[in-house]
């Protein structure tokens, strides 16, 4: 599957939450963001 790259700006508070979640769940910030975006888009 092809992938695309893009950048976003998020608040420092949200960045900390993502970092914490990634650390606790032994994953990357990128994976957290991808999963969160997919969940948002497919579960509306």
N, C-alpha and C positions, 0 to 999 in steps of 0.2 A: 504494500500500500504506500503510495506517495504521501509525503508530508510537507507541510508549509510551516514557515517560521514567521512570527510577528511579535511585536513588543507592545506592552501595555504599562501604564503607570498605575500603581496601587498605593494606598496610604501605608504609612509605616506600621500602623496598627494591624492592618490586614496582612501585610508582609510577615509580621511576627506570628500571627495566627497560622499562616501557611507553613512557616518554618517549624513551628511547634508541632503541628499536625504531621508534617513529613517526618520529623525526627521520631515521634512516638510510634508511627506506623512503618518505620524503616523503608521510606520511599523518598522520592525527590520532589522538590517544589514543582517541577514541570509536570510530573505525574499527578500531583494533587490538583493543579490547575486544569489539566486536561480532563480528569475525571469529574471535577466540579462543573466545568463547562458542558460536558456531555450530559451529565445528570440534569442540569438546568434546561438544556435544549430538548431532551427527549422525555422529560417528565412534566412538561407544562400542561 
